[in-house]
């Protein structure tokens, strides 16, 4: 019985340590280390460029594309705010530039300009939306932005982010190695001891 328990415990420890090393090998070593013809480097450091490119593409295609950005930045609900903003700016300029005129003339001028702007505002807002959409489509490359952000992160920061997000799952994998090793050790011990 002691031999069976010993084999199971040793197998469990081996399974646990194997999984701990496998998880660490996702990140470490950061720089390639050569052992004769063999070169070892953590999976994520070795493939950081590809990872950054794929995550950038995934985000841009499936999570946050240009249409999503455009919809968040400006929408039809913003038209009233846009109109108020533009009219206030134009009113301020008119009052500054016509300060020498009597208030009655300034008021009449403001009313005329505001009426005309109110008539033209729907088209002006439409033109503004089209301009903003075109600028975003031309200048904002979500995939490149995400890729650049990931590329700018140092490997230790990436490791900490992943460990922070997946620490419970990674710990479960380590303990699963212990459990599986223990069970395999019992089976192996039973086979060896019964033969």
N, C-alpha and C positions, 0 to 999 in steps of 0.2 A: 504494500500500500504506500509506503514511504517513497519507493521508486516512482510509482505512478504520479504521486503528488509532486515530486521533484521534477520529473519530466514536464508536467503541466505548467509548473511555475516558471521553469527555465524557458519553455516555449512561449509563455505569455509575456515574459520580459523581453524576449527576442522580438515578438510581434509588436510590442509597444515601442521599443527602441527603433525598430525598422520604420514604423510609421512616423515617429518623431523626426528621424533623419530625412525621410521622404518629404515631409512638410517643410523642414528647414532647407532642403535642396531646391524648393521652389524659388527661394530668394538668395541663398548663399552657396558659394561665394559670389560676391558682386563682380569681381574681376576673374578672368580665366586663370586657372592654376593647372600647370602641366605636370604630369607624372609620366615621364618617358614619352611614348607616342600618344598617351591619353591626355585629353584636356577636359577639365571639369569647370563648369560655371553654372550658377543657379539658372533655372528655367526662365524666370521673369527677367533677370538682367540680360541673359543671352538673347531674348526675343523682345526686348523692350520696344524697339522700333516697330516691329510688326504688331505688337500688342497695341501701341499707341495709334497706329494707322487703322487697325480693325475696330478699336473702340470708337475712334473718331467717325468712321464710316457708319458704324452701328447707330451711334447717337444721331447723326445727320439724317440717316435714312428712316429710322424707326422711332426715334424718341423726340427729337427736336429739329425739325427741318425748317427751311426758310418760311414756309407758309405758316407754321406755328408761331414763329417769331413775329411775322407781320401781323398776325391776328392778335398777338399780345401787345404789340407796340401801339397800333392804331386801329380803331374800328369806327363804325358808324355812330356808336354811342359818344364818341369824342367830338362830334361835329359842333355841338353847342359850346363846349369848352373852347374849341378852336375859334369859333366865331367871336366869342367874348374876348378872347386873348387878342385877336387881330384888331377888332374894333377898338379896344382899349389902347392898344399901341398906336393906331392911326389917330385916335382922338388926342392922345398925348402929343404927338408930333404936330398935329394941326394947331393945338393950343399954344405950343411953344413957338411955332413959326408965324402965328398970327396974333401974338400978344399985343401988338401995337393997334389992332383993330378994336372997335367997340364990342362989348359983350354980345349985343344983339346980332351983329354980323357974324361973330364967332359961332354963336348958337345956331344961326341959320345954316352956316357952312357945315357945322358938325351934323345937323339933322339931315342935310342933303347927302353928305358923304355916307352917313350911317344907313340911310335908306338905300342908296345905291349898293353899298357893301352887303346889306341884308339880301338884296335881290341876287347879287353875284356870288354870295357865299356858298351855296350848294355846289356850283361849278368849281369855285376856287378850292373847296374842300376835296372834291373829286380829283382835281389836278394835283393837290398836295398828296393825297393817298397814292396816286399813281407814281408820283415822283419818289415818295418814300419807299414804295414797293420795289421800284426799279433800282434804287440805291442799295437796298438790302440785298436784292438778288445779285447785283453786280459786285458788291463789296464784302458781303458777309458769307464766308465759307465755314459753316459750322464744323464740318469734318476737320478742316485744317486748324481751326481754333482749338478744338478738343485735343487733336493730335499734338499740337504745340504745347498745350498745358501739360499733357502727360510727359512729353519729352523734357520739359523744364523741371519736372520733379526729380529729385535725386532718389536713388534706389532705396535708401533707408526710409524715406518718406513713403514711398509706394508700399514697402513692406509693412510699415506701421498702419497705413490705411487698410490694407487687406486684412491684417491681423485684428484690427479694431472691428472691422465689419464682420469677419467670419471666425472670430475667436472661439465661439461656442462649437461651431461645426468642426473646426480643426481639432479642438480638444476632444470632441466625440470620435473623430477618426483615430486619434492616438489611443483612446480607451478601447475602441473597437479592435485595434491591433492587439491589445492586451487580451481581450476576451477571445478573439479568434485564435490567437496563439495558444491560449490556455486550453480551449476546446480541442484544437488540433493536437496539442501535447497529450491530452487525456486519451484521445483516439490512438495516437501513435504509441503511447505507453501501454494501452490495452493490447494492441497488436503485438508489441515486442514481448510483453510479459506473458501472453497467452500462447506464444509460439515455442 
